[in-house]
Amino acid sequence: MLDVPPLVVAVVIAALVFDYINGFHDTANAIATVVSTRVLSPTVAVMMAAILNFAGALVATHVAKTIAKGLVEPSQATELVVLAALIGAIAWNLITWVYGIPSSSSHALVGGLIGAALVHGGPDVVSWSGLADKVIYPLIGSPLAGFVIGYFIMVTIAFFFGHMHPKRTGAVFRRLQLVSSAAMAFSHGQNDAQKSMGIITLALVSAGLIAKPEVPTWVMLACAITMGLGTAAGGWRIIHTVGSKISRLEPVHGFAAETSGAAVILTAGHFGMPISTTHTITASIFGVSSSRRLSAVRWQVARSVVMAWVITLPASAAVGAASYFVLGFFE
């Protein structure tokens, strides 16, 4: 039987807590639009998202490998570093959840990891090129892609369906939105649950419990189940912000936003980029709404959301660094 260090056990527990919080914090990504357009009831939408988040979490490990070996030198990512990173991410997620701000769980985790690693070993332990290629560039590019694709999907729909009676259009896209919201929920699980898989794998490599940063099957299952349970708990504050405060949505807008968001997230997941599903779907809603007219977007709410995007990495890095410093006294 393996002698598992207590700190590794603490990391696994903290990672699953983060995964659970990620589930209810980011439920809005998958179902806010389908709930706000009244295509599905909140209860049915949450359960659908929980099941598809679970399924999505099991299909790939590209993003998990980026977290496990692409951002911080694995030999320097001690159990204490990883635990501090998780504390930073959890703290930021809870703060933004309380205030209903749709911030990024992904970037909260990355920020916490970078902050803790910097305090532990200095700048040399961070893969700055990996951070730029896999996090910073996608941080900018994924919302832009979501905005542009959402805008053009909506313009295309208006061109082909503009002559149709609004009631008939609504009926068509109510059915189509069931598919797009399912795709969004699946893509969320495929990208977001992998972050917890990666952080646990990183701790296992550091402790010498596994030889290389390949995600064990039990880690995949534990993270998939935990995210599904978290999603089932719902994140109603953020659902309200994403689904109704940004812009008034009809089924056709929900379909366009979810389709563009899912396309960007699945593409990023294929290339191992831990992007923010929150940023992507929110930007897609901005793009879809802007296709009608700029005044269709409540820009005051949009500004506060964008500010949360900007400060998530440095804020969670600061909490991760502080957590590492405090945990050092108990080592």
C-alpha positions as CSV (number, residue, x, y, z in Angstrom):
1,M,0.0,0.0,0.0
2,L,1.3,3.5,-0.9
3,D,2.4,5.8,1.9
4,V,0.6,8.9,0.8
5,P,1.9,12.1,2.4
6,P,-0.7,14.1,4.3
7,L,-0.1,17.2,2.2
8,V,-1.0,15.2,-1.0
9,V,-4.2,14.1,0.7
10,A,-4.9,17.8,1.5
11,V,-4.2,18.8,-2.1
12,V,-6.6,16.1,-3.5
13,I,-9.4,17.3,-1.1
14,A,-8.8,20.9,-1.9
15,A,-8.7,20.2,-5.6
16,L,-12.1,18.4,-5.4
17,V,-13.5,21.3,-3.3
18,F,-12.3,23.6,-6.1
19,D,-13.9,21.4,-8.7
20,Y,-17.2,21.4,-6.8
21,I,-17.1,25.2,-6.5
22,N,-16.2,25.4,-10.1
23,G,-19.2,23.4,-11.0
24,F,-21.8,25.6,-9.2
25,H,-19.8,28.8,-10.0
26,D,-19.7,28.1,-13.7
27,T,-23.2,26.5,-14.1
28,A,-24.2,29.8,-15.7
29,N,-21.8,29.2,-18.6
30,A,-23.9,26.3,-19.8
31,I,-27.5,27.1,-18.8
32,A,-27.9,30.8,-18.2
33,T,-29.2,31.5,-21.7
34,V,-31.5,28.4,-21.9
35,V,-33.0,29.4,-18.5
36,S,-33.4,33.1,-19.3
37,T,-35.1,32.3,-22.6
38,R,-37.4,29.9,-20.7
39,V,-36.6,27.0,-23.0
40,L,-35.9,24.8,-20.0
41,S,-36.8,25.2,-16.3
42,P,-33.9,25.9,-14.0
43,T,-34.1,22.4,-12.4
44,V,-34.1,20.5,-15.7
45,A,-31.4,22.8,-17.1
46,V,-29.1,22.3,-14.1
47,M,-29.5,18.5,-14.2
48,M,-28.8,18.4,-17.9
49,A,-25.7,20.5,-17.4
50,A,-24.5,18.2,-14.5
51,I,-24.8,15.1,-16.7
52,L,-23.1,16.6,-19.7
53,N,-20.4,18.3,-17.5
54,F,-19.6,14.8,-16.2
55,A,-19.5,13.3,-19.7
56,G,-17.3,16.1,-21.1
57,A,-14.8,15.7,-18.2
58,L,-14.1,12.2,-19.3
59,V,-13.3,12.7,-23.0
60,A,-9.8,14.2,-23.0
61,T,-6.8,15.3,-20.9
62,H,-5.1,17.9,-23.1
63,V,-5.9,20.8,-20.7
64,A,-5.0,18.7,-17.7
65,K,-1.6,18.1,-19.1
66,T,-1.1,21.8,-19.7
67,I,-1.8,22.5,-16.0
68,A,0.3,19.5,-14.9
69,K,3.5,20.3,-16.8
70,G,3.0,23.4,-19.1
71,L,3.0,26.3,-16.6
72,V,5.3,25.5,-13.7
73,E,8.3,23.2,-13.5
74,P,6.8,19.9,-12.1
75,S,9.8,19.4,-9.8
76,Q,9.2,22.8,-8.2
77,A,5.4,22.4,-7.8
78,T,5.6,21.0,-4.3
79,E,2.5,19.9,-2.5
80,L,2.6,23.2,-0.5
81,V,2.7,25.2,-3.8
82,V,-0.3,23.3,-5.2
83,L,-2.3,23.6,-2.0
84,A,-1.6,27.3,-1.8
85,A,-2.7,27.7,-5.5
86,L,-6.0,25.9,-4.7
87,I,-6.6,28.1,-1.7
88,G,-6.1,31.2,-3.9
89,A,-8.4,29.9,-6.5
90,I,-11.1,28.8,-4.1
91,A,-11.0,32.2,-2.3
92,W,-11.4,34.1,-5.5
93,N,-14.2,31.9,-6.8
94,L,-16.2,32.3,-3.5
95,I,-15.7,36.1,-3.5
96,T,-17.0,36.5,-7.1
97,W,-19.8,34.0,-6.5
98,V,-21.1,36.0,-3.5
99,Y,-21.2,39.1,-5.6
100,G,-22.6,37.3,-8.7
101,I,-19.6,38.2,-10.9
102,P,-19.0,35.8,-13.8
103,S,-15.2,35.5,-13.4
104,S,-13.0,32.7,-14.5
105,S,-12.3,29.7,-12.4
106,S,-9.7,28.6,-14.8
107,H,-7.7,31.8,-14.5
108,A,-8.2,31.8,-10.7
109,L,-6.5,28.5,-10.6
110,V,-3.7,29.5,-12.9
111,G,-3.2,32.7,-11.0
112,G,-3.0,30.9,-7.7
113,L,-0.5,28.4,-9.1
114,I,1.8,31.2,-10.5
115,G,1.6,33.3,-7.4
116,A,2.5,30.4,-5.1
117,A,5.3,29.1,-7.4
118,L,6.9,32.6,-7.6
119,V,7.1,32.8,-3.8
120,H,8.4,29.3,-3.6
121,G,11.1,29.3,-6.2
122,G,11.3,32.7,-8.0
123,P,10.7,33.6,-11.6
124,D,12.7,30.7,-13.0
125,V,10.2,28.0,-12.0
126,V,7.5,29.5,-14.1
127,S,7.3,28.6,-17.8
128,W,6.6,32.1,-19.1
129,S,6.3,31.0,-22.7
130,G,3.8,28.3,-21.7
131,L,1.9,30.9,-19.6
132,A,1.8,33.3,-22.6
133,D,0.9,30.7,-25.3
134,K,-1.6,28.6,-23.3
135,V,-3.2,31.3,-21.0
136,I,-2.5,34.9,-21.8
137,Y,-3.0,34.8,-25.6
138,P,-6.2,32.6,-25.2
139,L,-7.3,35.0,-22.4
140,I,-7.5,37.7,-25.0
141,G,-8.3,35.6,-28.1
142,S,-11.1,33.4,-26.8
143,P,-13.5,36.3,-25.8
144,L,-12.7,38.0,-29.1
145,A,-13.5,34.9,-31.0
146,G,-16.7,34.3,-29.0
147,F,-17.8,37.9,-29.7
148,V,-17.0,37.8,-33.4
149,I,-18.5,34.3,-34.1
150,G,-21.6,35.1,-32.0
151,Y,-22.0,38.4,-34.0
152,F,-21.8,36.7,-37.4
153,I,-23.9,33.7,-36.4
154,M,-26.6,36.1,-35.4
155,V,-26.2,38.2,-38.6
156,T,-26.5,35.0,-40.7
157,I,-29.6,33.9,-38.8
158,A,-31.2,37.3,-39.4
159,F,-30.4,37.0,-43.1
160,F,-32.0,33.6,-43.6
161,F,-34.8,33.8,-41.0
162,G,-35.6,37.5,-41.0
163,H,-38.7,37.0,-43.3
164,M,-40.1,34.3,-41.0
165,H,-42.9,35.1,-38.5
166,P,-41.4,35.7,-35.0
167,K,-43.5,33.0,-33.4
168,R,-42.3,30.4,-35.9
169,T,-38.7,31.5,-35.6
170,G,-39.0,31.2,-31.8
171,A,-40.4,27.7,-32.1
172,V,-37.6,26.6,-34.3
173,F,-34.8,28.0,-32.1
174,R,-36.4,26.8,-28.9
175,R,-35.7,23.3,-30.2
176,L,-32.3,24.2,-31.6
177,Q,-31.3,25.8,-28.3
178,L,-31.7,22.4,-26.5
179,V,-28.8,21.2,-28.7
180,S,-26.7,24.3,-28.3
181,S,-27.0,24.4,-24.5
182,A,-26.1,20.7,-24.4
183,A,-23.0,21.4,-26.5
184,M,-22.1,24.2,-24.1
185,A,-22.5,22.0,-21.0
186,F,-20.4,19.3,-22.6
187,S,-17.6,21.7,-23.6
188,H,-17.6,23.2,-20.1
189,G,-16.9,19.8,-18.6
190,Q,-14.3,19.0,-21.2
191,N,-12.3,22.1,-20.5
192,D,-13.0,23.0,-16.8
193,A,-12.9,19.7,-15.0
194,Q,-9.5,19.1,-16.5
195,K,-7.9,21.9,-14.5
196,S,-8.5,20.0,-11.2
197,M,-7.3,16.8,-12.9
198,G,-4.1,18.6,-13.9
199,I,-3.5,20.1,-10.4
200,I,-3.9,16.8,-8.7
201,T,-1.6,15.1,-11.2
202,L,1.0,17.8,-10.6
203,A,0.9,17.1,-6.9
204,L,1.2,13.3,-7.5
205,V,4.3,13.8,-9.7
206,S,5.9,16.2,-7.2
207,A,5.4,13.6,-4.4
208,G,6.8,10.8,-6.5
209,L,3.6,8.8,-6.5
210,I,3.4,8.7,-10.3
211,A,6.4,8.8,-12.7
212,K,5.1,11.3,-15.3
213,P,2.3,13.8,-15.7
214,E,-0.3,11.5,-17.2
215,V,-3.7,11.8,-15.5
216,P,-4.7,8.6,-13.6
217,T,-8.1,7.1,-14.3
218,W,-9.2,7.6,-10.7
219,V,-8.4,11.3,-10.9
220,M,-10.5,11.7,-14.0
221,L,-13.4,9.9,-12.4
222,A,-13.2,11.8,-9.1
223,C,-13.0,15.2,-10.8
224,A,-15.8,14.4,-13.3
225,I,-18.2,13.2,-10.6
226,T,-17.3,16.2,-8.3
227,M,-17.9,18.7,-11.0
228,G,-21.2,17.1,-11.9
229,L,-22.3,17.3,-8.3
230,G,-21.3,21.0,-8.1
231,T,-23.1,21.8,-11.3
232,A,-26.2,20.1,-9.9
233,A,-26.1,22.5,-6.9
234,G,-26.5,25.5,-9.3
235,G,-25.0,28.9,-9.2
236,W,-28.1,31.2,-9.3
237,R,-26.4,34.5,-8.7
238,I,-24.2,34.2,-11.7
239,I,-26.9,32.6,-13.8
240,H,-29.0,35.8,-13.2
241,T,-26.1,38.1,-14.2
242,V,-25.2,36.2,-17.4
243,G,-28.8,35.3,-18.4
244,S,-30.6,38.6,-17.9
245,K,-28.4,41.5,-16.7
246,I,-26.2,41.7,-19.8
247,S,-28.9,41.7,-22.4
248,R,-32.5,40.5,-23.0
249,L,-32.3,37.2,-24.8
250,E,-34.7,35.2,-26.9
251,P,-34.2,31.6,-28.0
252,V,-32.5,32.6,-31.2
253,H,-30.0,34.7,-29.3
254,G,-29.4,31.9,-26.8
255,F,-28.7,29.5,-29.7
256,A,-26.3,31.8,-31.4
257,A,-24.4,32.6,-28.2
258,E,-24.2,29.0,-27.0
259,T,-23.1,27.7,-30.5
260,S,-20.3,30.2,-30.7
261,G,-19.2,29.6,-27.1
262,A,-19.1,25.9,-27.5
263,A,-17.2,26.1,-30.8
264,V,-14.5,28.2,-29.2
265,I,-14.2,26.1,-26.0
266,L,-14.1,22.8,-27.8
267,T,-11.4,24.1,-30.1
268,A,-9.3,25.4,-27.2
269,G,-9.7,22.2,-25.3
270,H,-8.4,20.2,-28.3
271,F,-5.2,22.3,-28.2
272,G,-4.8,22.1,-24.4
273,M,-5.6,25.7,-23.7
274,P,-7.3,26.2,-20.3
275,I,-9.5,29.1,-21.4
276,S,-12.2,30.7,-19.4
277,T,-15.6,29.2,-20.4
278,T,-17.1,32.2,-18.5
279,H,-15.3,34.8,-20.6
280,T,-16.2,32.9,-23.8
281,I,-19.9,32.6,-23.3
282,T,-20.3,36.1,-21.9
283,A,-18.4,37.6,-24.8
284,S,-20.6,35.5,-27.2
285,I,-23.7,37.1,-25.6
286,F,-22.1,40.5,-26.1
287,G,-21.5,39.7,-29.8
288,V,-25.0,38.3,-30.3
289,S,-26.7,41.3,-28.6
290,S,-24.5,43.8,-30.5
291,S,-25.7,42.4,-33.8
292,R,-29.1,43.9,-33.0
293,R,-27.9,47.3,-31.8
294,L,-25.2,48.5,-29.4
295,S,-27.8,49.7,-26.9
296,A,-29.1,46.1,-26.6
297,V,-26.1,45.4,-24.3
298,R,-26.2,46.8,-20.8
299,W,-22.7,48.2,-21.0
300,Q,-22.4,49.2,-17.3
301,V,-22.8,45.5,-16.4
302,A,-20.4,44.6,-19.2
303,R,-17.8,46.9,-17.8
304,S,-17.9,45.3,-14.4
305,V,-17.7,41.8,-15.9
306,V,-14.6,42.8,-18.0
307,M,-13.0,44.4,-14.9
308,A,-13.4,41.0,-13.1
309,W,-11.7,39.3,-16.1
310,V,-8.8,41.7,-16.0
311,I,-8.1,41.4,-12.2
312,T,-8.7,37.6,-11.8
313,L,-5.2,36.5,-12.6
314,P,-3.3,39.0,-10.5
315,A,-5.8,38.9,-7.6
316,S,-5.8,35.1,-7.4
317,A,-1.9,35.1,-7.8
318,A,-1.7,37.5,-4.8
319,V,-3.9,35.2,-2.7
320,G,-2.0,32.1,-3.8
321,A,1.3,33.8,-2.9
322,A,0.0,34.9,0.5
323,S,-1.4,31.4,1.1
324,Y,2.0,29.8,0.4
325,F,3.7,32.3,2.8
326,V,1.2,31.4,5.6
327,L,1.3,27.7,5.0
328,G,5.1,27.8,5.2
329,F,4.8,28.3,8.9
330,F,3.0,25.0,9.3
331,E,5.3,23.0,7.1
